[in-house]
């Protein structure tokens, strides 16, 4: 089995992936386990070139396992993102929303349909191996009970003075959520996927700050995002029921937003 590139270096970027192999390099099929390949990013300005067409013909899919959000949670998160339109360079609150508000334009916001909680990023997997993933997801779901989360506070990575990722955390039954993630991690490692070294921290990525953003704009973005709240201040909690897990496929594009496709979902016990 060929090793896949570390997923942490490539999550969330909009690019096509160039493959390092030809037809003769593909390992022979096996009865169990997922086959993956090492990949390097390459930007394709415009349409699809011959290498991308060849890669698509071989059906290597970029996959991850996630929990999808209820509509109300998505509306609240999208509303917080849109509230950033009222913030200018210095973090000053504008009287009326402005389409040109710099803090809002400096962030690549997650489309509402794409908001989710990532349980495990898998990388590029051959289409033929999806059946193995489905079998393992069935086993994981059968041994996991349903649970209830709520939207929590907002955070920035790596910090609020120089934010690059804007996220919203989750509260509630985090112990059972962690158990679900641990059980899934073990199942995927058994299939040959790399073990995640970082501790699992459930969250929703709401936006990614564009590279080259000025420092004073970064500070305004971080300050305003930490002030926004998904719940609290007398408002009811925003519930996020975790009733099923979903196998998702990412469709990456150079000049269009990433699109996610549901391949398989299974309910928890």
Number of C-alpha atoms within 10 A of each C-alpha: 13 12 13 18 16 16 15 11 8 14 10 15 14 19 20 18 21 17 19 12 12 11 9 7 9 14 11 8 11 10 7 13 19 24 24 24 18 16 18 11 13 12 13 16 11 9 9 13 10 8 14 16 11 15 19 12 9 14 14 20 21 20 23 19 24 21 21 21 20 15 12 12 19 22 13 17 24 18 14 18 19 13 15 25 20 21 24 21 18 14 21 11 14 13 8 9 15 14 10 12 17 21 25 24 15 19 22 15 21 21 14 17 12 18 23 20 20 21 24 20 22 22 25 25 22 16 14 13 20 18 14 15 21 17 11 18 25 15 16 24 21 13 12 20 17 16 18 15 18 19 22 19 19 21 22 22 14 11 13 20 17 20 23 21 21 27 20 22 17 22 16 16 14 16 9 15 22 16 14 21 21 17 17 22 21 16 18 22 13 15 17 18 21 18 13 15 6 7 8 16 15 20 20 22 23 24 23 20 21 16 9 8 15 12 13 14 22 24 20 23 30 25 17 19 23 16 12 18 17 23 16 11 7 6 9 9 15 19 19 22 16 20 17 18 24 21 23 22 21 19 17 18 20 17 13 10 17 17 14 17 13 13 12 16 18 17 17 20 12
